[in-house]
Amino acid sequence: MKDQVDPKRFIGKTFTRRKTFRGSKDDYAIKIDRLIAGQIMKMMRPGQRVVWLWSLTAPYFPVSTPQYGEEETFEAASEAFKKLFWEWHAWAIKQPGKVTWYGAKE
């Protein structure tokens, strides 16, 4: 689903998380102002190494910077996700009018 959103709606808002699907463990949809912005989930890498994969999937962000990454802890993944989201927001707020948002509302 593709929508147009006013990026000003996110000013002063905080992120929430919910399980991506019923029964999921360590897999979260990250939301802001009732919109899903991306996901953070635990993954096993080779050698029994556990990482937290994060991805910013909903806002259209025309940059060459990867919109995903992995961190050692949920907290670090959450901070990396937030940092990129607010970088997107700084870009989006400068655009004339609304910007493209790909994602579910609930």
KOLLUM-883390 format. One record per atom (N, C-alpha, C): y, x, z; residue in one letter. Coordinates in steps of 0.05 Angstrom, whole numbers, padded with zeros to 5 digits, always signed. Last residue first. Layout:
<nodes>
YXZa/...
</nodes>
This chain:
<nodes>
-00004-00044+00209e/-00020-00046+00233e/-00049-00041+00227e/+00016-00024+00161k/+00034-00031+00182k/+00019-00034+00209k/-00008+00032+00123a/-00011+00006+00135a/+00009+00002+00157a/+00026+00068+00069g/+00010+00064+00093g/+00010+00036+00104g/+00077+00104+00045y/+00050+00095+00038y/+00035+00091+00064y/+00143+00095+00031w/+00125+00097+00053w/+00098+00087+00044w/+00204+00117+00002t/+00177+00108-00001t/+00160+00114+00023t/+00268+00095+00029v/+00250+00116+00019v/+00221+00104+00018v/+00333+00065+00017k/+00306+00066+00029k/+00290+00088+00015k/+00396+00099+00007g/+00379+00075+00011g/+00352+00081+00023g/+00397+00164-00012p/+00411+00139-00015p/+00392+00115-00012p/+00377+00211+00038q/+00372+00198+00013q/+00389+00172+00012q/+00381+00231+00088k/+00402+00240+00069k/+00399+00225+00042k/+00336+00215+00114i/+00362+00203+00123i/+00384+00209+00103i/+00297+00248+00092a/+00298+00220+00085a/+00325+00207+00092a/+00305+00299+00118w/+00308+00296+00089w/+00313+00266+00081w/+00296+00283+00170a/+00321+00296+00164a/+00326+00295+00134a/+00243+00266+00165h/+00264+00247+00172h/+00291+00258+00165h/+00215+00313+00155w/+00216+00292+00135w/+00239+00274+00140w/+00224+00335+00206e/+00234+00349+00182e/+00236+00329+00159e/+00196+00298+00236w/+00225+00299+00239w/+00238+00316+00217w/+00143+00310+00217f/+00155+00283+00214f/+00185+00284+00216f/+00137+00363+00234l/+00138+00357+00205l/+00150+00330+00200l/+00137+00355+00290k/+00156+00373+00278k/+00159+00367+00248k/+00093+00320+00297k/+00120+00311+00303k/+00141+00328+00289k/+00051+00356+00283f/+00055+00331+00268f/+00084+00321+00272f/+00057+00395+00322a/+00060+00403+00294a/+00065+00378+00277a/+00046+00363+00368e/+00072+00376+00365e/+00077+00384+00336e/-00007+00349+00358s/+00013+00328+00361s/+00041+00340+00357s/-00031+00399+00360a/-00032+00383+00335a/-00011+00362+00335a/-00023+00411+00414a/-00011+00428+00393a/-00010+00414+00366a/-00053+00370+00438e/-00024+00373+00443e/-00010+00389+00422e/-00105+00382+00421f/-00092+00357+00412f/-00062+00359+00415f/-00112+00451+00401t/-00112+00429+00420t/-00099+00404+00408t/-00111+00485+00357e/-00132+00489+00376e/-00134+00465+00396e/-00099+00454+00292e/-00090+00468+00317e/-00114+00469+00336e/-00084+00448+00223e/-00102+00446+00246e/-00093+00464+00268e/-00050+00405+00176g/-00056+00430+00189g/-00077+00427+00210g/-00006+00376+00127y/-00029+00375+00144y/-00033+00403+00156y/+00026+00381+00084q/+00032+00359+00102q/+00008+00355+00120q/+00053+00443+00061p/+00030+00426+00066p/+00037+00405+00087p/+00113+00443+00022t/+00100+00449+00048t/+00076+00431+00052t/+00140+00427-00022s/+00115+00441-00026s/+00101+00449-00001s/+00163+00359-00019v/+00166+00387-00014v/+00140+00401-00019v/+00177+00300-00016p/+00175+00317-00040p/+00181+00347-00034p/+00144+00255+00017f/+00160+00279+00025f/+00157+00299+00002f/+00133+00191+00039y/+00135+00208+00015y/+00154+00231+00022y/+00095+00178+00098p/+00121+00181+00085p/+00119+00199+00060p/+00036+00180+00109a/+00050+00156+00100a/+00077+00162+00086a/+00011+00227+00128t/+00002+00215+00104t/+00020+00193+00093t/+00003+00284+00159l/+00025+00265+00156l/+00021+00252+00128l/-00051+00304+00199s/-00040+00300+00172s/-00018+00278+00173s/-00090+00351+00235w/-00069+00331+00235w/-00060+00328+00206w/-00148+00369+00271l/-00135+00367+00245l/-00114+00345+00246l/-00166+00411+00320w/-00153+00385+00316w/-00138+00385+00290w/-00229+00444+00327v/-00201+00444+00320v/-00192+00415+00319v/-00281+00485+00351v/-00269+00458+00351v/-00239+00461+00345v/-00333+00523+00327r/-00305+00523+00334r/-00293+00495+00330r/-00385+00532+00313q/-00380+00515+00335q/-00351+00515+00345q/-00387+00559+00265g/-00388+00575+00289g/-00382+00559+00314g/-00342+00518+00226p/-00365+00537+00228p/-00363+00553+00254p/-00313+00463+00264r/-00312+00484+00243r/-00336+00502+00246r/-00305+00397+00278m/-00321+00420+00284m/-00320+00439+00260m/-00246+00361+00296m/-00266+00369+00277m/-00280+00394+00286m/-00207+00306+00317k/-00222+00330+00325k/-00243+00335+00304k/-00146+00283+00287m/-00174+00281+00294m/-00187+00307+00300m/-00091+00244+00271i/-00100+00269+00285i/-00129+00264+00293i/-00051+00218+00218q/-00075+00218+00234q/-00078+00245+00248q/+00006+00176+00202g/-00014+00196+00196g/-00037+00195+00216g/+00037+00132+00210a/+00050+00155+00196a/+00029+00176+00188a/+00039+00063+00213i/+00021+00086+00214i/+00033+00109+00197i/+00089+00029+00248l/+00079+00038+00222l/+00061+00063+00227l/+00114+00017+00296r/+00093-00001+00287r/+00082+00006+00259r/+00145+00063+00307d/+00157+00037+00301d/+00138+00018+00286d/+00093+00103+00289i/+00120+00103+00298i/+00132+00077+00289i/+00026+00128+00301k/+00045+00108+00293k/+00073+00113+00304k/-00033+00157+00282i/-00008+00162+00295i/+00013+00143+00283i/-00100+00145+00295a/-00078+00138+00277a/-00052+00143+00293a/-00149+00192+00316y/-00127+00174+00322y/-00108+00170+00299y/-00206+00211+00345d/-00196+00205+00318d/-00175+00184+00321d/-00239+00214+00390d/-00223+00237+00382d/-00214+00235+00353d/-00282+00166+00366k/-00277+00184+00388k/-00261+00208+00378k/-00287+00097+00351s/-00282+00125+00343s/-00275+00141+00367s/-00292+00045+00366g/-00314+00063+00372g/-00309+00092+00364g/-00252+00021+00314r/-00267+00015+00339r/-00290+00034+00343r/-00211+00073+00286f/-00228+00050+00283f/-00243+00045+00310f/-00172+00106+00307t/-00171+00100+00279t/-00188+00075+00273t/-00139+00090+00368k/-00163+00099+00354k/-00163+00089+00326k/-00069+00105+00367r/-00091+00086+00372r/-00116+00097+00358r/-00006+00127+00392r/-00031+00132+00379r/-00051+00109+00385r/+00064+00134+00380t/+00041+00123+00395t/+00016+00130+00380t/+00128+00165+00384f/+00102+00162+00371f/+00082+00149+00391f/+00192+00133+00389t/+00172+00152+00397t/+00146+00146+00383t/+00260+00128+00364k/+00233+00117+00368k/+00214+00140+00376k/+00311+00146+00350g/+00306+00138+00378g/+00278+00128+00384g/+00303+00126+00285i/+00320+00139+00304i/+00315+00128+00332i/+00274+00095+00249f/+00259+00113+00266f/+00277+00128+00287f/+00309+00068+00216r/+00293+00052+00235r/+00278+00070+00256r/+00329+00102+00179k/+00344+00099+00203k/+00329+00083+00224k/+00297+00097+00134p/+00290+00118+00153p/+00307+00116+00179p/+00274+00038+00111d/+00299+00051+00118d/+00293+00072+00139d/+00222+00038+00062v/+00232+00035+00089v/+00259+00049+00092v/+00180+00007+00016q/+00205+00021+00019q/+00215+00016+00048q/+00109+00017+00007d/+00133+00001+00015d/+00157+00019+00014d/+00044+00011-00016k/+00069+00026-00019k/+00092+00008-00012k/-00023+00017+00000m/+00000+00000+00000m/+00025+00018+00000m/
</nodes>
